[in-house]
Amino acid sequence: MDVSAEKSVRVLNARGQSPFVIVCDHASNQLPAKYGDLGLSHAERVSHIAWDPGALAVSRELSHLLDAPVVQSTVSRLIIDCNRDLDAPDLIWTLSEATRIAANEKVDAEERQYRITHFHKPYHAAIETLLEARRHAGQETVLVCMHSFTPVYHGVARPWPIGLIHGTDTRYTKGLFDALKAEAPQLNIGWNEPYAALNGVTLTLEKHGDGRGLDATMIEIRNDEILEPAGVTLWADRLARCLEAARLARKEAMAV
């Protein structure tokens, strides 16, 4: 089942029976026609500045493995970043790492509001609609925010193949960390790496997870791990097992 709430958001497998709901803030590098190419080259428009390469592929595979719904933005974060507060300075990027987005420097208050109304708000409304429907149906929900990150940022290598980020409640994310370590003890797992909540990158996690009192986590996979189908399969299989192991561990802890 594929339900499009609006062109700016897509909900896949909305009636999935999994306890997990997967959201992908930076699933797409698409630019609506009215924005042209934003003055950027093709290479820039397919790079990490425009989206999270591999994140949607992992999300879709997890949906298949777990029977989980997926909510995805269908527009590039170069138009508006759906994982930023409305008053965040990088809600509409003008500089991403070393790339200037000159077209966004000309965005006035009217255009800013247009992007919020047509792209940012529908995405978060779709998440809320899905979570509220599950609440009414009495479905258990664990929110999983799926992202990817670059191997090198501002010339500094990032050694972690995966990073886990938590909101105000650390318990589910810690359980996922433990489950990943139990399965792959040699795995270098970033804890609040390569970002942390203090970087202002956890809007979706905190708004829809912590804000609803749900178990929730944010997963960042280094994108060179998931650019090919084999890597997508490896990480989706691993995460499917470990997400469920962390969920069961939480239930056991709560029952004590």
C-alpha positions in Angstrom: 0.0 0.0 0.0 1.3 3.4 -1.0 -0.7 6.5 0.2 0.4 10.0 -0.9 -0.9 12.5 1.6 0.6 15.3 -0.5 3.3 15.5 -3.2 5.7 16.5 -0.5 5.2 13.4 1.7 4.6 9.7 1.0 3.4 7.1 3.5 4.3 3.5 2.6 2.6 0.5 4.2 0.5 2.7 6.4 -1.4 -0.2 7.9 1.7 -2.2 8.7 1.3 -4.2 11.9 4.9 -3.9 13.1 5.5 -2.0 16.4 8.1 0.0 14.5 7.3 3.2 12.5 10.2 4.4 10.3 10.5 8.1 9.3 13.0 9.4 6.7 13.4 13.2 6.8 16.0 13.4 4.0 14.8 10.6 1.7 14.8 12.5 -1.5 17.0 14.9 -3.5 14.1 16.0 -5.7 13.6 19.7 -6.4 10.1 20.9 -7.3 10.0 22.2 -10.9 9.5 25.9 -9.8 13.0 25.9 -8.2 14.9 24.6 -11.2 18.3 23.4 -10.2 18.9 26.0 -7.5 22.0 27.0 -9.5 23.7 23.7 -8.5 25.5 21.1 -10.6 24.2 17.6 -11.1 27.0 16.3 -8.8 26.0 18.7 -6.1 22.3 17.8 -6.4 23.0 14.1 -6.0 25.4 14.5 -3.1 24.8 14.4 0.6 24.0 18.2 0.7 20.7 17.4 -1.0 19.6 14.2 0.8 20.7 11.2 2.8 21.9 8.7 0.2 20.9 5.1 1.1 18.6 6.1 4.0 15.3 5.5 2.1 16.6 2.2 0.6 17.3 0.9 4.2 13.9 2.2 5.4 12.1 0.4 2.6 13.9 -2.8 3.3 13.1 -2.5 7.0 9.5 -1.9 6.1 9.5 -5.2 4.1 11.3 -7.2 6.8 9.3 -5.8 9.7 5.9 -4.9 8.1 6.6 -1.4 9.3 5.1 1.9 7.9 7.5 4.4 6.4 6.9 8.1 6.2 9.2 9.9 3.8 9.7 13.5 2.6 9.8 13.6 -1.2 11.6 16.9 -1.6 15.3 17.8 -1.1 16.5 19.3 2.2 17.9 22.1 -0.1 14.3 23.3 -0.3 13.6 23.0 3.4 15.0 20.7 6.1 12.2 18.8 7.6 14.4 17.9 10.6 14.8 21.5 11.7 12.7 23.7 13.9 10.9 26.5 12.0 13.1 29.1 13.6 16.4 27.2 13.0 19.0 29.2 11.0 19.5 26.1 8.7 15.8 25.4 8.1 16.6 26.7 4.6 20.3 26.0 3.8 22.4 28.8 2.2 25.7 27.1 2.9 26.2 23.3 3.2 29.7 22.4 4.2 31.6 24.2 1.4 28.8 24.5 -1.0 27.0 27.8 -1.4 23.3 27.6 -2.2 23.0 31.1 -3.6 19.3 30.8 -4.7 18.3 30.3 -1.1 20.0 33.5 -0.1 17.2 35.3 -1.9 14.3 33.6 0.0 12.0 36.2 1.5 9.4 35.8 4.3 6.6 34.9 1.8 8.7 32.2 0.1 9.9 30.9 3.5 6.3 30.5 4.6 5.4 28.9 1.3 8.0 26.2 1.8 6.9 25.7 5.4 3.2 25.3 4.4 3.7 23.1 1.4 6.7 20.9 2.4 7.6 21.0 6.1 4.1 21.0 7.7 2.6 18.3 5.5 5.5 15.9 6.3 5.1 16.3 10.1 1.3 16.2 9.8 1.5 12.9 8.0 3.7 11.5 10.8 1.2 12.7 13.5 -1.8 11.3 11.5 -0.2 7.9 11.4 0.9 7.9 15.0 -2.5 9.1 16.2 -4.2 6.3 14.1 -2.0 3.7 15.8 -2.7 5.2 19.2 -6.4 4.9 18.6 -6.0 1.3 17.4 -4.0 0.4 20.5 -0.9 -0.4 18.5 2.5 -0.4 20.2 4.8 2.1 18.5 8.6 2.5 18.5 9.7 5.5 16.3 12.8 5.0 14.2 14.3 8.0 12.5 16.6 6.9 9.6 19.5 9.0 8.3 22.9 8.6 6.7 26.1 10.7 7.0 29.2 11.4 4.9 32.4 9.5 5.5 34.4 12.8 5.6 33.1 16.2 6.8 35.2 19.4 6.5 38.2 17.2 5.8 37.8 15.0 9.0 37.2 11.3 8.6 34.3 9.8 10.5 35.2 6.3 11.7 31.8 5.0 12.8 29.8 2.9 10.3 26.8 3.7 12.4 25.8 6.2 15.0 22.9 6.2 17.4 21.3 9.4 18.7 18.7 9.7 21.5 16.3 12.3 22.6 15.5 13.1 26.2 14.9 9.4 27.0 18.1 7.3 26.4 16.7 3.9 27.3 15.6 2.5 23.9 18.6 3.8 22.1 20.9 2.3 24.7 19.1 -1.0 24.2 19.7 -0.8 20.5 23.4 0.0 21.1 23.7 -3.1 23.3 21.9 -5.3 20.8 24.2 -4.2 18.0 27.2 -4.8 20.2 25.9 -8.3 21.1 25.6 -9.2 17.5 28.8 -7.6 16.2 31.2 -6.9 19.1 33.8 -5.4 16.9 31.4 -2.8 15.5 32.5 0.8 16.1 29.1 2.4 17.1 28.9 6.2 17.6 27.0 7.2 20.6 25.5 10.6 19.7 27.8 10.6 16.7 28.3 12.1 14.2 25.7 14.5 15.6 23.9 15.0 18.9 20.7 16.6 20.1 22.6 19.8 21.0 23.4 20.2 17.2 19.7 20.9 16.6 19.2 17.8 14.4 16.6 15.9 16.4 13.4 17.7 15.7 11.5 14.7 14.3 12.8 12.4 17.1 11.8 14.8 19.9 8.6 16.1 18.3 7.0 12.8 17.5 8.9 10.4 19.8 9.7 12.2 23.1 6.7 14.4 22.5 4.3 11.4 22.5 6.2 9.5 25.2 7.2 6.8 22.7 10.3 4.7 22.7 12.3 6.3 19.9 15.8 6.4 18.3 17.7 8.1 15.5 20.0 6.0 13.4 22.8 7.5 11.3 24.5 5.1 8.9 27.7 6.2 7.1 26.5 6.4 3.5 29.4 4.5 1.9 28.0 1.5 3.8 24.6 1.6 2.0 25.2 2.9 -1.5 24.9 -0.6 -3.0 22.2 -3.3 -2.6 24.4 -5.6 -0.6 25.2 -3.0 2.0 21.5 -2.1 2.2 20.6 -5.7 2.8 23.3 -6.2 5.4 22.3 -3.2 7.4 18.6 -3.7 7.1 18.8 -7.3 8.2 21.1 -6.4 11.1 18.9 -3.5 12.2 15.7 -5.5 11.9 17.1 -8.1 14.4 18.5 -5.5 16.8 15.6 -3.1 16.8 13.4 -6.0 17.9 15.9 -7.2 20.5 16.0 -3.8 22.0 12.2 -3.6 22.0 12.0 -6.9 23.8 14.7 -5.9 26.3 12.7 -2.7 27.1 9.5 -4.7 27.7 11.3 -7.0 30.0 12.8 -4.2 32.0 9.5 -2.4 32.3 7.9 -5.6 33.6 10.3 -5.9 36.5 
